[in-house]
């Protein structure tokens, strides 16, 4: 089973996003990234990758069973 785990920093940032629309945009980006495991970095958490949406970005590492989100960003 694949899953997405938010690290404490990413969870704090997610909670601090300026609006429900911002949180929805980040969640949409997370869903889009999770759909394509063939595009993830090698499993094991050694490599952190950034993915960008229209007004947001996420940094994540991959593991054999899912993603670990390390940070989230938003541009006003």
PDB file of N, CA, C, O and CB in Angstrom:
ATOM      1  N   UNK A   1       0.842  -1.178   0.000  1.00  0.00           N
ATOM      2  CA  UNK A   1       0.000   0.000   0.000  1.00  0.00           C
ATOM      3  C   UNK A   1       0.889   1.243   0.000  1.00  0.00           C
ATOM      4  O   UNK A   1       1.876   1.305   0.733  1.00  0.00           O
ATOM      5  CB  UNK A   1      -0.959  -0.003   1.220  1.00  0.00           C
ATOM      6  N   UNK A   2       0.547   2.198  -0.797  1.00  0.00           N
ATOM      7  CA  UNK A   2       1.300   3.444  -0.868  1.00  0.00           C
ATOM      8  C   UNK A   2       0.627   4.496   0.005  1.00  0.00           C
ATOM      9  O   UNK A   2      -0.595   4.507   0.152  1.00  0.00           O
ATOM     10  CB  UNK A   2       1.415   3.939  -2.331  1.00  0.00           C
ATOM     11  N   UNK A   3       1.428   5.370   0.574  1.00  0.00           N
ATOM     12  CA  UNK A   3       0.880   6.424   1.414  1.00  0.00           C
ATOM     13  C   UNK A   3       1.772   7.651   1.325  1.00  0.00           C
ATOM     14  O   UNK A   3       2.885   7.593   0.802  1.00  0.00           O
ATOM     15  CB  UNK A   3       0.742   5.951   2.880  1.00  0.00           C
ATOM     16  N   UNK A   4       1.265   8.761   1.843  1.00  0.00           N
ATOM     17  CA  UNK A   4       2.043   9.992   1.944  1.00  0.00           C
ATOM     18  C   UNK A   4       2.090  10.369   3.409  1.00  0.00           C
ATOM     19  O   UNK A   4       1.050  10.514   4.050  1.00  0.00           O
ATOM     20  CB  UNK A   4       1.430  11.149   1.072  1.00  0.00           C
ATOM     21  N   UNK A   5       3.295  10.529   3.946  1.00  0.00           N
ATOM     22  CA  UNK A   5       3.467  10.921   5.342  1.00  0.00           C
ATOM     23  C   UNK A   5       4.060  12.320   5.383  1.00  0.00           C
ATOM     24  O   UNK A   5       5.082  12.583   4.748  1.00  0.00           O
ATOM     25  CB  UNK A   5       4.373   9.910   6.108  1.00  0.00           C
ATOM     26  N   UNK A   6       3.423  13.220   6.130  1.00  0.00           N
ATOM     27  CA  UNK A   6       3.954  14.567   6.297  1.00  0.00           C
ATOM     28  C   UNK A   6       4.860  14.594   7.512  1.00  0.00           C
ATOM     29  O   UNK A   6       4.435  14.233   8.609  1.00  0.00           O
ATOM     30  CB  UNK A   6       2.815  15.605   6.438  1.00  0.00           C
ATOM     31  N   UNK A   7       6.088  15.012   7.335  1.00  0.00           N
ATOM     32  CA  UNK A   7       6.975  15.213   8.469  1.00  0.00           C
ATOM     33  C   UNK A   7       6.447  16.379   9.300  1.00  0.00           C
ATOM     34  O   UNK A   7       5.634  17.161   8.807  1.00  0.00           O
ATOM     35  CB  UNK A   7       8.439  15.475   7.999  1.00  0.00           C
ATOM     36  N   UNK A   8       6.890  16.511  10.547  1.00  0.00           N
ATOM     37  CA  UNK A   8       6.348  17.542  11.438  1.00  0.00           C
ATOM     38  C   UNK A   8       6.485  18.934  10.838  1.00  0.00           C
ATOM     39  O   UNK A   8       5.575  19.751  10.974  1.00  0.00           O
ATOM     40  CB  UNK A   8       7.049  17.493  12.792  1.00  0.00           C
ATOM     41  N   UNK A   9       7.595  19.220  10.182  1.00  0.00           N
ATOM     42  CA  UNK A   9       7.782  20.546   9.583  1.00  0.00           C
ATOM     43  C   UNK A   9       6.760  20.781   8.481  1.00  0.00           C
ATOM     44  O   UNK A   9       6.141  21.843   8.425  1.00  0.00           O
ATOM     45  CB  UNK A   9       9.209  20.696   9.024  1.00  0.00           C
ATOM     46  N   UNK A  10       6.579  19.803   7.610  1.00  0.00           N
ATOM     47  CA  UNK A  10       5.605  19.946   6.524  1.00  0.00           C
ATOM     48  C   UNK A  10       4.187  20.054   7.085  1.00  0.00           C
ATOM     49  O   UNK A  10       3.381  20.833   6.574  1.00  0.00           O
ATOM     50  CB  UNK A  10       5.703  18.754   5.547  1.00  0.00           C
ATOM     51  N   UNK A  11       3.876  19.294   8.115  1.00  0.00           N
ATOM     52  CA  UNK A  11       2.541  19.364   8.721  1.00  0.00           C
ATOM     53  C   UNK A  11       2.302  20.739   9.329  1.00  0.00           C
ATOM     54  O   UNK A  11       1.207  21.287   9.200  1.00  0.00           O
ATOM     55  CB  UNK A  11       2.374  18.272   9.797  1.00  0.00           C
ATOM     56  N   UNK A  12       3.307  21.304   9.988  1.00  0.00           N
ATOM     57  CA  UNK A  12       3.184  22.656  10.546  1.00  0.00           C
ATOM     58  C   UNK A  12       2.982  23.683   9.443  1.00  0.00           C
ATOM     59  O   UNK A  12       2.151  24.582   9.573  1.00  0.00           O
ATOM     60  CB  UNK A  12       4.427  23.013  11.374  1.00  0.00           C
ATOM     61  N   UNK A  13       3.732  23.555   8.367  1.00  0.00           N
ATOM     62  CA  UNK A  13       3.607  24.488   7.246  1.00  0.00           C
ATOM     63  C   UNK A  13       2.229  24.346   6.613  1.00  0.00           C
ATOM     64  O   UNK A  13       1.593  25.351   6.295  1.00  0.00           O
ATOM     65  CB  UNK A  13       4.716  24.241   6.192  1.00  0.00           C
ATOM     66  N   UNK A  14       1.758  23.118   6.426  1.00  0.00           N
ATOM     67  CA  UNK A  14       0.438  22.881   5.846  1.00  0.00           C
ATOM     68  C   UNK A  14      -0.636  23.570   6.688  1.00  0.00           C
ATOM     69  O   UNK A  14      -1.542  24.205   6.148  1.00  0.00           O
ATOM     70  CB  UNK A  14       0.152  21.364   5.741  1.00  0.00           C
ATOM     71  N   UNK A  15      -0.531  23.445   7.992  1.00  0.00           N
ATOM     72  CA  UNK A  15      -1.509  24.076   8.882  1.00  0.00           C
ATOM     73  C   UNK A  15      -1.430  25.600   8.812  1.00  0.00           C
ATOM     74  O   UNK A  15      -2.421  26.290   9.051  1.00  0.00           O
ATOM     75  CB  UNK A  15      -1.292  23.609  10.324  1.00  0.00           C
ATOM     76  N   UNK A  16      -0.253  26.115   8.484  1.00  0.00           N
ATOM     77  CA  UNK A  16      -0.059  27.556   8.435  1.00  0.00           C
ATOM     78  C   UNK A  16      -0.299  28.196   7.076  1.00  0.00           C
ATOM     79  O   UNK A  16      -0.098  29.400   6.921  1.00  0.00           O
ATOM     80  CB  UNK A  16       1.303  27.869   8.869  1.00  0.00           C
ATOM     81  N   UNK A  17      -0.727  27.408   6.082  1.00  0.00           N
ATOM     82  CA  UNK A  17      -1.005  27.989   4.770  1.00  0.00           C
ATOM     83  C   UNK A  17      -2.146  29.003   4.894  1.00  0.00           C
ATOM     84  O   UNK A  17      -3.022  28.850   5.746  1.00  0.00           O
ATOM     85  CB  UNK A  17      -1.363  26.879   3.736  1.00  0.00           C
ATOM     86  N   UNK A  18      -2.139  30.038   4.046  1.00  0.00           N
ATOM     87  CA  UNK A  18      -3.026  31.184   4.261  1.00  0.00           C
ATOM     88  C   UNK A  18      -4.516  30.943   4.026  1.00  0.00           C
ATOM     89  O   UNK A  18      -5.337  31.754   4.453  1.00  0.00           O
ATOM     90  CB  UNK A  18      -2.597  32.273   3.389  1.00  0.00           C
ATOM     91  N   UNK A  19      -4.882  29.854   3.362  1.00  0.00           N
ATOM     92  CA  UNK A  19      -6.301  29.665   3.063  1.00  0.00           C
ATOM     93  C   UNK A  19      -6.599  28.200   2.763  1.00  0.00           C
ATOM     94  O   UNK A  19      -5.696  27.384   2.577  1.00  0.00           O
ATOM     95  CB  UNK A  19      -6.724  30.546   1.877  1.00  0.00           C
ATOM     96  N   UNK A  20      -7.873  27.899   2.722  1.00  0.00           N
ATOM     97  CA  UNK A  20      -8.303  26.558   2.332  1.00  0.00           C
ATOM     98  C   UNK A  20      -7.901  26.276   0.889  1.00  0.00           C
ATOM     99  O   UNK A  20      -7.569  25.143   0.543  1.00  0.00           O
ATOM    100  CB  UNK A  20      -9.829  26.402   2.505  1.00  0.00           C
ATOM    101  N   UNK A  21      -7.930  27.303   0.052  1.00  0.00           N
ATOM    102  CA  UNK A  21      -7.526  27.133  -1.349  1.00  0.00           C
ATOM    103  C   UNK A  21      -6.054  26.756  -1.444  1.00  0.00           C
ATOM    104  O   UNK A  21      -5.682  25.925  -2.272  1.00  0.00           O
ATOM    105  CB  UNK A  21      -7.795  28.419  -2.152  1.00  0.00           C
ATOM    106  N   UNK A  22      -5.217  27.355  -0.610  1.00  0.00           N
ATOM    107  CA  UNK A  22      -3.790  27.023  -0.605  1.00  0.00           C
ATOM    108  C   UNK A  22      -3.579  25.577  -0.163  1.00  0.00           C
ATOM    109  O   UNK A  22      -2.804  24.847  -0.780  1.00  0.00           O
ATOM    110  CB  UNK A  22      -3.013  27.983   0.321  1.00  0.00           C
ATOM    111  N   UNK A  23      -4.263  25.162   0.900  1.00  0.00           N
ATOM    112  CA  UNK A  23      -4.150  23.774   1.356  1.00  0.00           C
ATOM    113  C   UNK A  23      -4.635  22.804   0.283  1.00  0.00           C
ATOM    114  O   UNK A  23      -4.037  21.747   0.082  1.00  0.00           O
ATOM    115  CB  UNK A  23      -4.950  23.569   2.653  1.00  0.00           C
ATOM    116  N   UNK A  24      -5.723  23.164  -0.409  1.00  0.00           N
ATOM    117  CA  UNK A  24      -6.247  22.309  -1.473  1.00  0.00           C
ATOM    118  C   UNK A  24      -5.250  22.196  -2.625  1.00  0.00           C
ATOM    119  O   UNK A  24      -5.086  21.117  -3.194  1.00  0.00           O
ATOM    120  CB  UNK A  24      -7.586  22.855  -1.987  1.00  0.00           C
ATOM    121  N   UNK A  25      -4.583  23.299  -2.974  1.00  0.00           N
ATOM    122  CA  UNK A  25      -3.595  23.276  -4.058  1.00  0.00           C
ATOM    123  C   UNK A  25      -2.429  22.355  -3.706  1.00  0.00           C
ATOM    124  O   UNK A  25      -1.961  21.594  -4.552  1.00  0.00           O
ATOM    125  CB  UNK A  25      -3.078  24.701  -4.349  1.00  0.00           C
ATOM    126  N   UNK A  26      -1.964  22.422  -2.468  1.00  0.00           N
ATOM    127  CA  UNK A  26      -0.870  21.547  -2.035  1.00  0.00           C
ATOM    128  C   UNK A  26      -1.339  20.094  -2.026  1.00  0.00           C
ATOM    129  O   UNK A  26      -0.609  19.209  -2.471  1.00  0.00           O
ATOM    130  CB  UNK A  26      -0.356  21.960  -0.629  1.00  0.00           C
ATOM    131  N   UNK A  27      -2.535  19.840  -1.530  1.00  0.00           N
ATOM    132  CA  UNK A  27      -3.062  18.471  -1.531  1.00  0.00           C
ATOM    133  C   UNK A  27      -3.197  17.941  -2.954  1.00  0.00           C
ATOM    134  O   UNK A  27      -2.899  16.775  -3.214  1.00  0.00           O
ATOM    135  CB  UNK A  27      -4.424  18.418  -0.817  1.00  0.00           C
ATOM    136  N   UNK A  28      -3.642  18.784  -3.867  1.00  0.00           N
ATOM    137  CA  UNK A  28      -3.745  18.365  -5.270  1.00  0.00           C
ATOM    138  C   UNK A  28      -2.374  17.989  -5.833  1.00  0.00           C
ATOM    139  O   UNK A  28      -2.242  17.002  -6.558  1.00  0.00           O
ATOM    140  CB  UNK A  28      -4.373  19.485  -6.120  1.00  0.00           C
ATOM    141  N   UNK A  29      -1.354  18.785  -5.492  1.00  0.00           N
ATOM    142  CA  UNK A  29      -0.003  18.479  -5.954  1.00  0.00           C
ATOM    143  C   UNK A  29       0.480  17.161  -5.350  1.00  0.00           C
ATOM    144  O   UNK A  29       1.106  16.360  -6.044  1.00  0.00           O
ATOM    145  CB  UNK A  29       0.966  19.624  -5.591  1.00  0.00           C
ATOM    146  N   UNK A  30       0.201  16.928  -4.076  1.00  0.00           N
ATOM    147  CA  UNK A  30       0.576  15.668  -3.434  1.00  0.00           C
ATOM    148  C   UNK A  30      -0.085  14.480  -4.128  1.00  0.00           C
ATOM    149  O   UNK A  30       0.561  13.460  -4.368  1.00  0.00           O
ATOM    150  CB  UNK A  30       0.194  15.690  -1.949  1.00  0.00           C
ATOM    151  N   UNK A  31      -1.355  14.610  -4.445  1.00  0.00           N
ATOM    152  CA  UNK A  31      -2.072  13.533  -5.134  1.00  0.00           C
ATOM    153  C   UNK A  31      -1.456  13.286  -6.507  1.00  0.00           C
ATOM    154  O   UNK A  31      -1.258  12.138  -6.907  1.00  0.00           O
ATOM    155  CB  UNK A  31      -3.574  13.876  -5.273  1.00  0.00           C
ATOM    156  N   UNK A  32      -1.156  14.352  -7.220  1.00  0.00           N
ATOM    157  CA  UNK A  32      -0.572  14.219  -8.560  1.00  0.00           C
ATOM    158  C   UNK A  32       0.786  13.514  -8.499  1.00  0.00           C
ATOM    159  O   UNK A  32       1.066  12.629  -9.309  1.00  0.00           O
ATOM    160  CB  UNK A  32      -0.419  15.607  -9.220  1.00  0.00           C
ATOM    161  N   UNK A  33       1.619  13.902  -7.549  1.00  0.00           N
ATOM    162  CA  UNK A  33       2.936  13.270  -7.397  1.00  0.00           C
ATOM    163  C   UNK A  33       2.783  11.798  -7.013  1.00  0.00           C
ATOM    164  O   UNK A  33       3.495  10.941  -7.537  1.00  0.00           O
ATOM    165  CB  UNK A  33       3.778  14.014  -6.332  1.00  0.00           C
ATOM    166  N   UNK A  34       1.863  11.508  -6.108  1.00  0.00           N
ATOM    167  CA  UNK A  34       1.680  10.133  -5.635  1.00  0.00           C
ATOM    168  C   UNK A  34       1.195   9.196  -6.744  1.00  0.00           C
ATOM    169  O   UNK A  34       1.410   7.986  -6.661  1.00  0.00           O
ATOM    170  CB  UNK A  34       0.692  10.111  -4.478  1.00  0.00           C
ATOM    171  N   UNK A  35       0.556   9.723  -7.759  1.00  0.00           N
ATOM    172  CA  UNK A  35       0.030   8.910  -8.852  1.00  0.00           C
ATOM    173  C   UNK A  35       1.123   8.266  -9.705  1.00  0.00           C
ATOM    174  O   UNK A  35       0.878   7.260 -10.371  1.00  0.00           O
ATOM    175  CB  UNK A  35      -0.852   9.753  -9.727  1.00  0.00           C
ATOM    176  N   UNK A  36       2.309   8.835  -9.685  1.00  0.00           N
ATOM    177  CA  UNK A  36       3.360   8.418 -10.623  1.00  0.00           C
ATOM    178  C   UNK A  36       4.630   7.968  -9.906  1.00  0.00           C
ATOM    179  O   UNK A  36       5.639   8.672  -9.950  1.00  0.00           O
ATOM    180  CB  UNK A  36       3.689   9.558 -11.578  1.00  0.00           C
ATOM    181  N   UNK A  37       4.600   6.818  -9.250  1.00  0.00           N
ATOM    182  CA  UNK A  37       5.788   6.355  -8.530  1.00  0.00           C
ATOM    183  C   UNK A  37       6.997   6.124  -9.429  1.00  0.00           C
ATOM    184  O   UNK A  37       8.131   6.113  -8.949  1.00  0.00           O
ATOM    185  CB  UNK A  37       5.469   5.088  -7.800  1.00  0.00           C
ATOM    186  N   UNK A  38       6.770   5.940 -10.725  1.00  0.00           N
ATOM    187  CA  UNK A  38       7.904   5.750 -11.633  1.00  0.00           C
ATOM    188  C   UNK A  38       8.718   7.042 -11.785  1.00  0.00           C
ATOM    189  O   UNK A  38       9.843   7.000 -12.281  1.00  0.00           O
ATOM    190  CB  UNK A  38       7.408   5.274 -13.010  1.00  0.00           C
ATOM    191  N   UNK A  39       8.172   8.172 -11.371  1.00  0.00           N
ATOM    192  CA  UNK A  39       8.889   9.453 -11.435  1.00  0.00           C
ATOM    193  C   UNK A  39       9.579   9.815 -10.118  1.00  0.00           C
ATOM    194  O   UNK A  39      10.318  10.798 -10.059  1.00  0.00           O
ATOM    195  CB  UNK A  39       7.926  10.562 -11.820  1.00  0.00           C
ATOM    196  N   UNK A  40       9.348   9.035  -9.068  1.00  0.00           N
ATOM    197  CA  UNK A  40       9.943   9.316  -7.769  1.00  0.00           C
ATOM    198  C   UNK A  40      11.439   9.032  -7.804  1.00  0.00           C
ATOM    199  O   UNK A  40      11.910   8.276  -8.655  1.00  0.00           O
ATOM    200  CB  UNK A  40       9.262   8.485  -6.668  1.00  0.00           C
ATOM    201  N   UNK A  41      12.189   9.635  -6.881  1.00  0.00           N
ATOM    202  CA  UNK A  41      13.603   9.275  -6.770  1.00  0.00           C
ATOM    203  C   UNK A  41      13.738   7.841  -6.242  1.00  0.00           C
ATOM    204  O   UNK A  41      12.754   7.228  -5.829  1.00  0.00           O
ATOM    205  CB  UNK A  41      14.351  10.272  -5.840  1.00  0.00           C
ATOM    206  N   UNK A  42      14.942   7.327  -6.260  1.00  0.00           N
ATOM    207  CA  UNK A  42      15.180   5.969  -5.760  1.00  0.00           C
ATOM    208  C   UNK A  42      14.705   5.843  -4.317  1.00  0.00           C
ATOM    209  O   UNK A  42      14.927   6.747  -3.512  1.00  0.00           O
ATOM    210  CB  UNK A  42      16.679   5.604  -5.862  1.00  0.00           C
ATOM    211  N   UNK A  43      14.052   4.731  -3.985  1.00  0.00           N
ATOM    212  CA  UNK A  43      13.584   4.534  -2.613  1.00  0.00           C
ATOM    213  C   UNK A  43      14.732   4.501  -1.611  1.00  0.00           C
ATOM    214  O   UNK A  43      15.856   4.127  -1.943  1.00  0.00           O
ATOM    215  CB  UNK A  43      12.786   3.249  -2.517  1.00  0.00           C
ATOM    216  N   UNK A  44      14.432   4.892  -0.400  1.00  0.00           N
ATOM    217  CA  UNK A  44      15.408   4.838   0.672  1.00  0.00           C
ATOM    218  C   UNK A  44      15.561   6.152   1.411  1.00  0.00           C
ATOM    219  O   UNK A  44      16.190   6.191   2.469  1.00  0.00           O
ATOM    220  CB  UNK A  44      16.723   4.421   0.129  1.00  0.00           C
ATOM    221  N   UNK A  45      15.002   7.228   0.878  1.00  0.00           N
ATOM    222  CA  UNK A  45      15.026   8.507   1.571  1.00  0.00           C
ATOM    223  C   UNK A  45      16.302   9.297   1.452  1.00  0.00           C
ATOM    224  O   UNK A  45      16.434  10.354   2.069  1.00  0.00           O
ATOM    225  CB  UNK A  45      14.757   8.289   2.969  1.00  0.00           C
ATOM    226  N   UNK A  46      17.255   8.805   0.667  1.00  0.00           N
ATOM    227  CA  UNK A  46      18.530   9.504   0.527  1.00  0.00           C
ATOM    228  C   UNK A  46      18.413  10.773  -0.316  1.00  0.00           C
ATOM    229  O   UNK A  46      19.079  11.772  -0.045  1.00  0.00           O
ATOM    230  CB  UNK A  46      19.558   8.579  -0.087  1.00  0.00           C
ATOM    231  N   UNK A  47      17.559  10.723  -1.341  1.00  0.00           N
ATOM    232  CA  UNK A  47      17.418  11.835  -2.273  1.00  0.00           C
ATOM    233  C   UNK A  47      16.094  12.558  -2.018  1.00  0.00           C
ATOM    234  O   UNK A  47      15.041  11.927  -1.929  1.00  0.00           O
ATOM    235  CB  UNK A  47      17.496  11.336  -3.739  1.00  0.00           C
ATOM    236  N   UNK A  48      16.161  13.892  -1.900  1.00  0.00           N
ATOM    237  CA  UNK A  48      14.968  14.720  -1.733  1.00  0.00           C
ATOM    238  C   UNK A  48      14.731  15.464  -3.040  1.00  0.00           C
ATOM    239  O   UNK A  48      15.651  16.053  -3.607  1.00  0.00           O
ATOM    240  CB  UNK A  48      15.122  15.719  -0.529  1.00  0.00           C
ATOM    241  N   UNK A  49      13.496  15.432  -3.507  1.00  0.00           N
ATOM    242  CA  UNK A  49      13.124  16.020  -4.788  1.00  0.00           C
ATOM    243  C   UNK A  49      12.072  17.103  -4.559  1.00  0.00           C
ATOM    244  O   UNK A  49      11.232  16.985  -3.667  1.00  0.00           O
ATOM    245  CB  UNK A  49      12.596  14.934  -5.764  1.00  0.00           C
ATOM    246  N   UNK A  50      12.124  18.152  -5.368  1.00  0.00           N
ATOM    247  CA  UNK A  50      11.109  19.206  -5.341  1.00  0.00           C
ATOM    248  C   UNK A  50      10.185  19.036  -6.535  1.00  0.00           C
ATOM    249  O   UNK A  50      10.637  18.755  -7.645  1.00  0.00           O
ATOM    250  CB  UNK A  50      11.763  20.615  -5.348  1.00  0.00           C
ATOM    251  N   UNK A  51       8.895  19.207  -6.304  1.00  0.00           N
ATOM    252  CA  UNK A  51       7.879  19.238  -7.362  1.00  0.00           C
ATOM    253  C   UNK A  51       7.121  20.541  -7.209  1.00  0.00           C
ATOM    254  O   UNK A  51       6.879  20.999  -6.092  1.00  0.00           O
ATOM    255  CB  UNK A  51       6.905  17.992  -7.287  1.00  0.00           C
ATOM    256  N   UNK A  52       6.744  21.142  -8.335  1.00  0.00           N
ATOM    257  CA  UNK A  52       6.142  22.464  -8.321  1.00  0.00           C
ATOM    258  C   UNK A  52       4.746  22.457  -8.925  1.00  0.00           C
ATOM    259  O   UNK A  52       4.503  21.840  -9.963  1.00  0.00           O
ATOM    260  CB  UNK A  52       7.021  23.443  -9.065  1.00  0.00           C
ATOM    261  N   UNK A  53       3.826  23.160  -8.251  1.00  0.00           N
ATOM    262  CA  UNK A  53       2.502  23.439  -8.780  1.00  0.00           C
ATOM    263  C   UNK A  53       2.486  24.890  -9.240  1.00  0.00           C
ATOM    264  O   UNK A  53       3.536  25.525  -9.342  1.00  0.00           O
ATOM    265  CB  UNK A  53       1.387  23.164  -7.715  1.00  0.00           C
ATOM    266  N   UNK A  54       1.312  25.408  -9.514  1.00  0.00           N
ATOM    267  CA  UNK A  54       1.183  26.785  -9.983  1.00  0.00           C
ATOM    268  C   UNK A  54       1.673  27.788  -8.951  1.00  0.00           C
ATOM    269  O   UNK A  54       2.410  28.717  -9.281  1.00  0.00           O
ATOM    270  CB  UNK A  54      -0.258  27.081 -10.339  1.00  0.00           C
ATOM    271  N   UNK A  55       1.260  27.601  -7.692  1.00  0.00           N
ATOM    272  CA  UNK A  55       1.654  28.534  -6.634  1.00  0.00           C
ATOM    273  C   UNK A  55       2.235  27.830  -5.411  1.00  0.00           C
ATOM    274  O   UNK A  55       2.368  28.436  -4.348  1.00  0.00           O
ATOM    275  CB  UNK A  55       0.466  29.366  -6.216  1.00  0.00           C
ATOM    276  N   UNK A  56       2.577  26.559  -5.561  1.00  0.00           N
ATOM    277  CA  UNK A  56       3.102  25.821  -4.414  1.00  0.00           C
ATOM    278  C   UNK A  56       4.170  24.834  -4.865  1.00  0.00           C
ATOM    279  O   UNK A  56       4.343  24.575  -6.056  1.00  0.00           O
ATOM    280  CB  UNK A  56       1.968  25.085  -3.675  1.00  0.00           C
ATOM    281  N   UNK A  57       4.882  24.290  -3.878  1.00  0.00           N
ATOM    282  CA  UNK A  57       5.870  23.253  -4.145  1.00  0.00           C
ATOM    283  C   UNK A  57       5.956  22.340  -2.936  1.00  0.00           C
ATOM    284  O   UNK A  57       5.576  22.714  -1.826  1.00  0.00           O
ATOM    285  CB  UNK A  57       7.257  23.866  -4.478  1.00  0.00           C
ATOM    286  N   UNK A  58       6.463  21.135  -3.170  1.00  0.00           N
ATOM    287  CA  UNK A  58       6.722  20.197  -2.089  1.00  0.00           C
ATOM    288  C   UNK A  58       8.120  19.616  -2.274  1.00  0.00           C
ATOM    289  O   UNK A  58       8.606  19.478  -3.397  1.00  0.00           O
ATOM    290  CB  UNK A  58       5.647  19.069  -2.051  1.00  0.00           C
ATOM    291  N   UNK A  59       8.747  19.285  -1.172  1.00  0.00           N
ATOM    292  CA  UNK A  59      10.009  18.538  -1.172  1.00  0.00           C
ATOM    293  C   UNK A  59       9.707  17.181  -0.542  1.00  0.00           C
ATOM    294  O   UNK A  59       9.089  17.109   0.520  1.00  0.00           O
ATOM    295  CB  UNK A  59      11.163  19.311  -0.383  1.00  0.00           C
ATOM    296  N   UNK A  60      10.145  16.106  -1.200  1.00  0.00           N
ATOM    297  CA  UNK A  60       9.814  14.788  -0.679  1.00  0.00           C
ATOM    298  C   UNK A  60      10.924  13.785  -0.962  1.00  0.00           C
ATOM    299  O   UNK A  60      11.754  13.966  -1.852  1.00  0.00           O
ATOM    300  CB  UNK A  60       8.504  14.299  -1.276  1.00  0.00           C
ATOM    301  N   UNK A  61      10.902  12.729  -0.171  1.00  0.00           N
ATOM    302  CA  UNK A  61      11.767  11.568  -0.369  1.00  0.00           C
ATOM    303  C   UNK A  61      10.857  10.375  -0.625  1.00  0.00           C
ATOM    304  O   UNK A  61       9.702  10.366  -0.199  1.00  0.00           O
ATOM    305  CB  UNK A  61      12.714  11.320   0.874  1.00  0.00           C
ATOM    306  N   UNK A  62      11.370   9.384  -1.309  1.00  0.00           N
ATOM    307  CA  UNK A  62      10.585   8.190  -1.627  1.00  0.00           C
ATOM    308  C   UNK A  62      11.073   6.991  -0.828  1.00  0.00           C
ATOM    309  O   UNK A  62      12.258   6.863  -0.518  1.00  0.00           O
ATOM    310  CB  UNK A  62      10.653   7.885  -3.129  1.00  0.00           C
ATOM    311  N   UNK A  63      10.137   6.128  -0.506  1.00  0.00           N
ATOM    312  CA  UNK A  63      10.407   4.843   0.131  1.00  0.00           C
ATOM    313  C   UNK A  63       9.640   3.784  -0.643  1.00  0.00           C
ATOM    314  O   UNK A  63       8.812   4.122  -1.489  1.00  0.00           O
ATOM    315  CB  UNK A  63      10.002   4.848   1.651  1.00  0.00           C
ATOM    316  N   UNK A  64       9.890   2.546  -0.380  1.00  0.00           N
ATOM    317  CA  UNK A  64       9.238   1.485  -1.141  1.00  0.00           C
ATOM    318  C   UNK A  64       7.722   1.483  -0.958  1.00  0.00           C
ATOM    319  O   UNK A  64       6.995   0.998  -1.825  1.00  0.00           O
ATOM    320  CB  UNK A  64       9.801   0.142  -0.736  1.00  0.00           C
ATOM    321  N   UNK A  65       7.241   2.021   0.158  1.00  0.00           N
ATOM    322  CA  UNK A  65       5.799   2.001   0.415  1.00  0.00           C
ATOM    323  C   UNK A  65       5.129   3.365   0.326  1.00  0.00           C
ATOM    324  O   UNK A  65       3.946   3.480   0.646  1.00  0.00           O
ATOM    325  CB  UNK A  65       5.545   1.426   1.762  1.00  0.00           C
ATOM    326  N   UNK A  66       5.847   4.402  -0.097  1.00  0.00           N
ATOM    327  CA  UNK A  66       5.207   5.706  -0.239  1.00  0.00           C
ATOM    328  C   UNK A  66       6.187   6.857  -0.186  1.00  0.00           C
ATOM    329  O   UNK A  66       7.393   6.686  -0.365  1.00  0.00           O
ATOM    330  CB  UNK A  66       4.178   5.886   0.827  1.00  0.00           C
ATOM    331  N   UNK A  67       5.638   8.038   0.065  1.00  0.00           N
ATOM    332  CA  UNK A  67       6.410   9.276   0.083  1.00  0.00           C
ATOM    333  C   UNK A  67       6.497   9.845   1.484  1.00  0.00           C
ATOM    334  O   UNK A  67       5.600   9.651   2.305  1.00  0.00           O
ATOM    335  CB  UNK A  67       5.798  10.301  -0.858  1.00  0.00           C
ATOM    336  N   UNK A  68       7.575  10.543   1.745  1.00  0.00           N
ATOM    337  CA  UNK A  68       7.730  11.303   2.979  1.00  0.00           C
ATOM    338  C   UNK A  68       7.905  12.764   2.567  1.00  0.00           C
ATOM    339  O   UNK A  68       8.915  13.123   1.962  1.00  0.00           O
ATOM    340  CB  UNK A  68       8.956  10.781   3.848  1.00  0.00           C
ATOM    341  N   UNK A  69       6.928  13.601   2.892  1.00  0.00           N
ATOM    342  CA  UNK A  69       6.989  15.018   2.544  1.00  0.00           C
ATOM    343  C   UNK A  69       7.824  15.723   3.595  1.00  0.00           C
ATOM    344  O   UNK A  69       7.524  15.659   4.787  1.00  0.00           O
ATOM    345  CB  UNK A  69       5.561  15.648   2.442  1.00  0.00           C
ATOM    346  N   UNK A  70       8.872  16.395   3.147  1.00  0.00           N
ATOM    347  CA  UNK A  70       9.789  17.062   4.061  1.00  0.00           C
ATOM    348  C   UNK A  70       9.485  18.539   4.231  1.00  0.00           C
ATOM    349  O   UNK A  70       9.714  19.105   5.299  1.00  0.00           O
ATOM    350  CB  UNK A  70      11.194  16.894   3.581  1.00  0.00           C
ATOM    351  N   UNK A  71       8.963  19.174   3.168  1.00  0.00           N
ATOM    352  CA  UNK A  71       8.658  20.607   3.271  1.00  0.00           C
ATOM    353  C   UNK A  71       7.615  20.976   2.223  1.00  0.00           C
ATOM    354  O   UNK A  71       7.430  20.277   1.227  1.00  0.00           O
ATOM    355  CB  UNK A  71       9.945  21.471   3.092  1.00  0.00           C
ATOM    356  N   UNK A  72       6.948  22.083   2.474  1.00  0.00           N
ATOM    357  CA  UNK A  72       5.903  22.600   1.599  1.00  0.00           C
ATOM    358  C   UNK A  72       6.119  24.098   1.478  1.00  0.00           C
ATOM    359  O   UNK A  72       6.476  24.752   2.458  1.00  0.00           O
ATOM    360  CB  UNK A  72       4.465  22.268   2.144  1.00  0.00           C
ATOM    361  N   UNK A  73       5.908  24.650   0.289  1.00  0.00           N
ATOM    362  CA  UNK A  73       6.022  26.086   0.098  1.00  0.00           C
ATOM    363  C   UNK A  73       4.830  26.643  -0.652  1.00  0.00           C
ATOM    364  O   UNK A  73       4.169  25.936  -1.413  1.00  0.00           O
ATOM    365  CB  UNK A  73       7.297  26.417  -0.641  1.00  0.00           C
ATOM    366  N   UNK A  74       4.564  27.920  -0.427  1.00  0.00           N
ATOM    367  CA  UNK A  74       3.435  28.607  -1.055  1.00  0.00           C
ATOM    368  C   UNK A  74       3.850  30.010  -1.419  1.00  0.00           C
ATOM    369  O   UNK A  74       4.514  30.686  -0.633  1.00  0.00           O
ATOM    370  CB  UNK A  74       2.202  28.630  -0.127  1.00  0.00           C
ATOM    371  N   UNK A  75       3.468  30.457  -2.596  1.00  0.00           N
ATOM    372  CA  UNK A  75       3.751  31.813  -3.046  1.00  0.00           C
ATOM    373  C   UNK A  75       2.444  32.583  -3.085  1.00  0.00           C
ATOM    374  O   UNK A  75       1.498  32.184  -3.764  1.00  0.00           O
ATOM    375  CB  UNK A  75       4.448  31.818  -4.440  1.00  0.00           C
ATOM    376  N   UNK A  76       2.397  33.690  -2.351  1.00  0.00           N
ATOM    377  CA  UNK A  76       1.173  34.528  -2.352  1.00  0.00           C
ATOM    378  C   UNK A  76       1.037  35.306  -3.626  1.00  0.00           C
ATOM    379  O   UNK A  76       0.074  36.054  -3.793  1.00  0.00           O
ATOM    380  CB  UNK A  76       1.173  35.492  -1.175  1.00  0.00           C
TER     381      UNK A  76
END
